[in-house]
Amino acid sequence: MNLIALLIGLAIERLATQLFHWRRLRWLDRIIDAGFRQAQRVGNWPALIPVIALAILLVLPVAAVIYSLGGTLQGFTYLLLAIVVLLFSIGPKDIGEEVGEYCKALESEDEEQINIASKAIIEGDVPEDARERIDRVEAAVCVQANNRLFAIIFWFVVLGPLAAWAYRVTDLIRRRAVFTAARDEQDDGSLTRIRNAAEWVHGWLAWIPARLTSFGYATAGHYDDAIAAMRAPTEDRDATTAEHSEHLLARVGVAALALEDRMDESITERAIRGAMAANKLVFRQLLIWAVIIAAMTLYGFTR
């Protein structure tokens, strides 16, 4: 049942992505902020405790609905609920849509719009150098695809819709913690601890999906270069678990693209070609995963 719900949900998400702007769940920010304020009042506790407690608080209502209504109408209600939970778990915004906005901004040569579109993909500071920005965007597409899509699919397949929603909840908490810690100039260190704890929880949940997604990039792209990048030694020994995963996704994803500069193209054309290539790589991997999931469904690997 879960695999069938996943296939239907992915089809709806691909065909009607423009209709799902309300799944960004910004109204949850107030609940998360309230949780952070409570966590600051018990600053002597390990920050991991309030972060996990907040995640459980946000997961419990969905769990209650699934377990109370999921068994009605001979399982049909569960199928509908699983699809709805999946659609709210994916995102918060379609990476392909953001790539499209980025390419439109490049074509218009509007630097302000280019920076806005780049920042939405990178989720961080945008380099001033155009070439460095191109590289960062291509790598970020590969990283964000795992965070927004493939990790959700993984947990949905392994443990069902509630696990997919739990992963999205940890991502919402992480995003809000990073934003709040950066904005608060009077932080006494408690918000930083909460941010680190939120990143730690989310990083561990993303660890396995990141490795599967990296291998998927090799399968969907230039295999030899991607595998070489996957095996290449790195010097990020001091990086966190989340940073290790992001570096791996970026390194392997960019290698799988195997893009070479062309003498006859401008910097804008190169930027558009790179972003579109990264988006196509993500889409090819999604097709591969969909075929595997469909085969699992046909051969009875359903729960």
VOZATI-671900 format. One record per residue (C-alpha): residue in one letter; x, y, z. Coordinates in Angstrom, 1 decimal, padded with zeros to 4 digits. Layout:
<nodes>
{node 'a', {X, Y, Z}} ...
</nodes>
This chain:
<nodes>
{node 'm', {000.0, 000.0, 000.0}} {node 'n', {002.8, 002.4, 000.9}} {node 'l', {004.6, 001.9, -002.5}} {node 'i', {001.3, 002.4, -004.4}} {node 'a', {000.7, 005.6, -002.4}} {node 'l', {004.3, 006.7, -003.2}} {node 'l', {003.9, 006.2, -007.0}} {node 'i', {000.6, 008.1, -007.0}} {node 'g', {002.0, 010.8, -004.8}} {node 'l', {005.1, 011.3, -007.0}} {node 'a', {002.9, 011.4, -010.1}} {node 'i', {000.7, 014.1, -008.6}} {node 'e', {003.7, 016.1, -007.3}} {node 'r', {005.3, 016.1, -010.8}} {node 'l', {002.1, 017.0, -012.6}} {node 'a', {000.7, 019.6, -010.2}} {node 't', {003.8, 021.1, -008.5}} {node 'q', {002.6, 024.6, -009.2}} {node 'l', {-000.4, 024.0, -007.0}} {node 'f', {001.6, 023.1, -003.9}} {node 'h', {003.0, 026.5, -002.7}} {node 'w', {001.0, 026.2, 000.5}} {node 'r', {003.0, 023.1, 001.5}} {node 'r', {005.9, 025.3, 002.7}} {node 'l', {004.2, 025.1, 006.1}} {node 'r', {005.3, 028.6, 007.3}} {node 'w', {002.5, 028.6, 009.9}} {node 'l', {004.5, 026.0, 011.8}} {node 'd', {007.3, 028.5, 012.4}} {node 'r', {005.3, 030.0, 015.3}} {node 'i', {005.1, 026.6, 017.0}} {node 'i', {008.8, 025.9, 016.4}} {node 'd', {009.7, 029.4, 017.7}} {node 'a', {007.7, 028.7, 020.8}} {node 'g', {009.5, 025.5, 021.2}} {node 'f', {012.9, 027.3, 021.0}} {node 'r', {011.8, 029.8, 023.6}} {node 'q', {010.9, 027.0, 026.0}} {node 'a', {014.2, 025.3, 025.2}} {node 'q', {016.1, 028.5, 026.1}} {node 'r', {014.4, 028.5, 029.5}} {node 'v', {016.0, 025.1, 030.3}} {node 'g', {019.4, 026.0, 029.0}} {node 'n', {021.1, 023.6, 031.4}} {node 'w', {019.5, 020.6, 029.5}} {node 'p', {021.2, 019.0, 026.5}} {node 'a', {019.9, 020.8, 023.5}} {node 'l', {019.1, 017.5, 021.9}} {node 'i', {016.2, 016.8, 024.3}} {node 'p', {014.0, 019.9, 023.4}} {node 'v', {014.8, 019.4, 019.7}} {node 'i', {013.6, 015.8, 019.8}} {node 'a', {010.6, 016.7, 022.0}} {node 'l', {009.6, 019.4, 019.5}} {node 'a', {009.9, 017.0, 016.6}} {node 'i', {007.7, 014.4, 018.4}} {node 'l', {005.2, 017.2, 019.2}} {node 'l', {004.8, 018.0, 015.5}} {node 'v', {004.7, 014.3, 014.4}} {node 'l', {002.1, 013.2, 016.9}} {node 'p', {-001.0, 014.8, 015.3}} {node 'v', {-000.2, 013.2, 012.0}} {node 'a', {000.4, 009.9, 013.7}} {node 'a', {-003.0, 010.2, 015.5}} {node 'v', {-004.9, 010.9, 012.2}} {node 'i', {-003.2, 008.0, 010.4}} {node 'y', {-003.7, 005.4, 013.1}} {node 's', {-007.3, 006.5, 013.9}} {node 'l', {-008.6, 006.7, 010.3}} {node 'g', {-006.1, 004.6, 008.4}} {node 'g', {-008.0, 001.4, 008.8}} {node 't', {-011.4, 002.6, 007.5}} {node 'l', {-012.9, 001.9, 004.1}} {node 'q', {-010.8, -001.2, 003.7}} {node 'g', {-007.5, 000.7, 003.7}} {node 'f', {-008.6, 003.3, 001.1}} {node 't', {-008.5, 006.0, 003.7}} {node 'y', {-004.9, 005.1, 004.6}} {node 'l', {-004.0, 005.3, 000.9}} {node 'l', {-005.4, 008.9, 000.7}} {node 'l', {-003.7, 009.9, 003.9}} {node 'a', {-000.4, 008.5, 002.8}} {node 'i', {-000.6, 010.5, -000.4}} {node 'v', {-001.4, 013.7, 001.4}} {node 'v', {001.4, 013.2, 004.0}} {node 'l', {003.8, 012.5, 001.1}} {node 'l', {002.8, 015.7, -000.7}} {node 'f', {003.3, 017.8, 002.4}} {node 's', {006.6, 016.1, 003.2}} {node 'i', {008.2, 016.7, -000.2}} {node 'g', {009.6, 020.2, -000.6}} {node 'p', {009.1, 022.8, 000.7}} {node 'k', {009.6, 023.9, -002.9}} {node 'd', {010.2, 021.9, -006.1}} {node 'i', {013.9, 022.1, -007.1}} {node 'g', {013.0, 022.1, -010.8}} {node 'e', {010.8, 025.1, -010.4}} {node 'e', {013.6, 027.0, -008.6}} {node 'v', {016.0, 026.0, -011.4}} {node 'g', {013.5, 027.4, -013.9}} {node 'e', {013.3, 030.7, -012.0}} {node 'y', {017.1, 030.9, -011.9}} {node 'c', {017.4, 030.3, -015.6}} {node 'k', {014.8, 033.0, -016.3}} {node 'a', {016.7, 035.4, -014.1}} {node 'l', {019.9, 034.7, -016.0}} {node 'e', {018.2, 035.3, -019.3}} {node 's', {016.9, 038.6, -018.1}} {node 'e', {020.4, 039.5, -016.9}} {node 'd', {018.8, 041.0, -013.8}} {node 'e', {021.5, 040.7, -011.1}} {node 'e', {019.0, 041.2, -008.2}} {node 'q', {016.8, 038.4, -009.5}} {node 'i', {019.8, 036.2, -010.2}} {node 'n', {020.9, 036.6, -006.6}} {node 'i', {017.5, 035.9, -005.2}} {node 'a', {017.0, 032.8, -007.4}} {node 's', {020.6, 031.6, -006.6}} {node 'k', {020.1, 032.1, -002.8}} {node 'a', {016.8, 030.1, -002.9}} {node 'i', {018.8, 027.1, -004.4}} {node 'i', {022.0, 027.5, -002.4}} {node 'e', {020.2, 028.3, 000.8}} {node 'g', {023.1, 030.5, 001.9}} {node 'd', {025.3, 033.4, 000.8}} {node 'v', {025.7, 033.8, -003.0}} {node 'p', {029.3, 034.2, -004.2}} {node 'e', {029.9, 037.5, -006.0}} {node 'd', {032.1, 035.8, -008.7}} {node 'a', {029.9, 034.6, -011.5}} {node 'r', {031.9, 031.4, -012.1}} {node 'e', {031.9, 030.5, -008.5}} {node 'r', {028.2, 031.1, -008.3}} {node 'i', {027.6, 028.7, -011.2}} {node 'd', {029.6, 026.0, -009.5}} {node 'r', {027.7, 026.5, -006.2}} {node 'v', {024.3, 026.4, -007.9}} {node 'e', {025.1, 023.2, -009.7}} {node 'a', {026.3, 021.6, -006.5}} {node 'a', {023.4, 022.9, -004.5}} {node 'v', {020.8, 021.4, -006.9}} {node 'c', {022.4, 018.0, -006.2}} {node 'v', {022.3, 018.5, -002.5}} {node 'q', {018.8, 020.0, -002.3}} {node 'a', {017.4, 017.2, -004.4}} {node 'n', {018.3, 014.7, -001.7}} {node 'n', {017.0, 016.9, 001.1}} {node 'r', {013.7, 017.8, -000.5}} {node 'l', {012.9, 014.6, -002.5}} {node 'f', {015.1, 011.5, -002.3}} {node 'a', {015.5, 011.3, 001.5}} {node 'i', {011.7, 011.7, 001.7}} {node 'i', {011.2, 008.8, -000.7}} {node 'f', {013.7, 006.6, 001.2}} {node 'w', {012.0, 007.0, 004.6}} {node 'f', {008.6, 006.6, 003.0}} {node 'v', {009.6, 003.3, 001.5}} {node 'v', {011.4, 002.0, 004.5}} {node 'l', {009.0, 003.0, 007.3}} {node 'g', {006.0, 004.6, 005.7}} {node 'p', {004.4, 008.1, 005.5}} {node 'l', {005.0, 008.9, 009.2}} {node 'a', {008.7, 008.5, 008.8}} {node 'a', {008.7, 010.7, 005.7}} {node 'w', {006.8, 013.4, 007.7}} {node 'a', {009.2, 013.0, 010.6}} {node 'y', {012.1, 013.7, 008.3}} {node 'r', {010.4, 016.8, 007.0}} {node 'v', {009.8, 018.0, 010.5}} {node 't', {013.5, 017.7, 011.4}} {node 'd', {014.3, 019.7, 008.3}} {node 'l', {011.8, 022.4, 009.3}} {node 'i', {013.3, 022.6, 012.7}} {node 'r', {016.8, 022.8, 011.3}} {node 'r', {015.9, 025.5, 008.9}} {node 'r', {014.2, 027.6, 011.5}} {node 'a', {017.0, 027.1, 014.0}} {node 'v', {019.6, 028.2, 011.5}} {node 'f', {017.5, 031.3, 010.6}} {node 't', {016.8, 032.2, 014.2}} {node 'a', {020.4, 031.8, 015.4}} {node 'a', {021.7, 033.9, 012.5}} {node 'r', {019.1, 036.7, 013.2}} {node 'd', {019.5, 036.9, 017.0}} {node 'e', {022.4, 039.2, 017.8}} {node 'q', {021.9, 038.8, 021.5}} {node 'd', {022.2, 035.0, 021.5}} {node 'd', {023.8, 033.7, 024.7}} {node 'g', {024.8, 030.5, 023.1}} {node 's', {021.5, 028.6, 023.6}} {node 'l', {020.3, 029.2, 020.1}} {node 't', {023.6, 028.0, 018.7}} {node 'r', {023.3, 024.8, 020.7}} {node 'i', {019.8, 024.3, 019.5}} {node 'r', {020.9, 024.8, 015.9}} {node 'n', {023.7, 022.4, 016.3}} {node 'a', {021.4, 019.8, 017.8}} {node 'a', {018.8, 020.3, 015.1}} {node 'e', {021.5, 019.9, 012.4}} {node 'w', {022.8, 016.8, 014.1}} {node 'v', {019.4, 015.1, 014.2}} {node 'h', {018.6, 016.0, 010.6}} {node 'g', {022.1, 015.0, 009.5}} {node 'w', {021.9, 011.5, 010.8}} {node 'l', {018.4, 011.0, 009.2}} {node 'a', {019.9, 012.2, 005.9}} {node 'w', {023.1, 010.0, 006.1}} {node 'i', {021.8, 006.8, 004.4}} {node 'p', {019.7, 008.6, 001.8}} {node 'a', {022.7, 010.8, 000.9}} {node 'r', {024.8, 007.7, 000.1}} {node 'l', {022.0, 006.1, -002.0}} {node 't', {021.4, 009.4, -003.8}} {node 's', {025.1, 009.8, -004.5}} {node 'f', {025.2, 006.3, -006.0}} {node 'g', {022.1, 007.2, -008.0}} {node 'y', {023.8, 010.2, -009.5}} {node 'a', {026.6, 007.9, -010.7}} {node 't', {023.9, 005.6, -012.3}} {node 'a', {022.0, 008.4, -013.9}} {node 'g', {025.1, 010.4, -015.0}} {node 'h', {028.7, 009.9, -015.9}} {node 'y', {029.4, 006.8, -013.9}} {node 'd', {033.2, 006.7, -014.0}} {node 'd', {033.7, 010.3, -012.9}} {node 'a', {031.1, 010.0, -010.2}} {node 'i', {032.5, 006.8, -008.7}} {node 'a', {036.0, 008.4, -008.7}} {node 'a', {034.6, 011.4, -006.9}} {node 'm', {032.8, 009.2, -004.4}} {node 'r', {036.1, 007.3, -003.6}} {node 'a', {038.3, 010.3, -003.6}} {node 'p', {039.8, 011.2, -000.2}} {node 't', {038.7, 014.4, 001.4}} {node 'e', {040.1, 016.7, 004.0}} {node 'd', {036.9, 017.6, 005.7}} {node 'r', {037.6, 015.5, 008.8}} {node 'd', {036.3, 018.2, 011.1}} {node 'a', {033.0, 018.5, 009.2}} {node 't', {029.7, 017.5, 010.9}} {node 't', {027.7, 014.5, 009.8}} {node 'a', {025.4, 016.8, 007.8}} {node 'e', {028.3, 018.6, 006.1}} {node 'h', {029.9, 015.2, 005.2}} {node 's', {026.7, 014.2, 003.4}} {node 'e', {026.3, 017.5, 001.6}} {node 'h', {030.0, 017.5, 000.5}} {node 'l', {029.5, 014.0, -000.9}} {node 'l', {026.3, 014.8, -002.7}} {node 'a', {027.9, 018.0, -004.2}} {node 'r', {031.1, 016.3, -005.2}} {node 'v', {029.5, 013.2, -006.8}} {node 'g', {026.6, 015.1, -008.4}} {node 'v', {028.9, 017.6, -010.1}} {node 'a', {031.2, 014.8, -011.3}} {node 'a', {028.2, 012.9, -012.7}} {node 'l', {027.4, 016.0, -014.8}} {node 'a', {030.8, 015.8, -016.4}} {node 'l', {030.3, 019.3, -017.9}} {node 'e', {033.1, 020.9, -020.0}} {node 'd', {033.3, 024.5, -021.0}} {node 'r', {032.7, 025.4, -024.6}} {node 'm', {034.6, 028.1, -026.4}} {node 'd', {031.6, 029.5, -028.1}} {node 'e', {029.3, 030.1, -025.1}} {node 's', {029.0, 033.0, -022.8}} {node 'i', {029.0, 032.8, -019.0}} {node 't', {025.2, 033.2, -018.9}} {node 'e', {024.8, 030.3, -021.4}} {node 'r', {027.2, 028.2, -019.3}} {node 'a', {025.2, 028.9, -016.2}} {node 'i', {021.9, 027.9, -017.8}} {node 'r', {023.4, 024.8, -019.3}} {node 'g', {024.9, 023.7, -016.0}} {node 'a', {021.7, 024.3, -014.0}} {node 'm', {019.5, 022.5, -016.5}} {node 'a', {022.0, 019.6, -016.6}} {node 'a', {021.9, 019.2, -012.8}} {node 'n', {018.1, 019.3, -012.9}} {node 'k', {018.0, 016.7, -015.6}} {node 'l', {020.3, 014.5, -013.6}} {node 'v', {017.9, 014.7, -010.7}} {node 'f', {014.9, 013.9, -012.9}} {node 'r', {016.7, 010.9, -014.4}} {node 'q', {017.4, 009.5, -011.0}} {node 'l', {013.8, 010.0, -010.0}} {node 'l', {012.8, 008.0, -013.0}} {node 'i', {015.2, 005.2, -012.0}} {node 'w', {013.8, 005.2, -008.5}} {node 'a', {010.2, 005.2, -009.8}} {node 'v', {011.0, 002.1, -011.9}} {node 'i', {012.5, 000.3, -009.0}} {node 'i', {009.6, 001.2, -006.7}} {node 'a', {007.1, 000.1, -009.5}} {node 'a', {009.0, -003.3, -009.8}} {node 'm', {008.8, -003.7, -006.0}} {node 't', {005.1, -003.0, -006.1}} {node 'l', {004.5, -005.5, -008.9}} {node 'y', {006.5, -008.2, -007.2}} {node 'g', {004.6, -007.8, -003.9}} {node 'f', {007.0, -005.8, -001.8}} {node 't', {004.2, -003.8, -000.3}} {node 'r', {003.2, -003.2, 003.3}} 
</nodes>
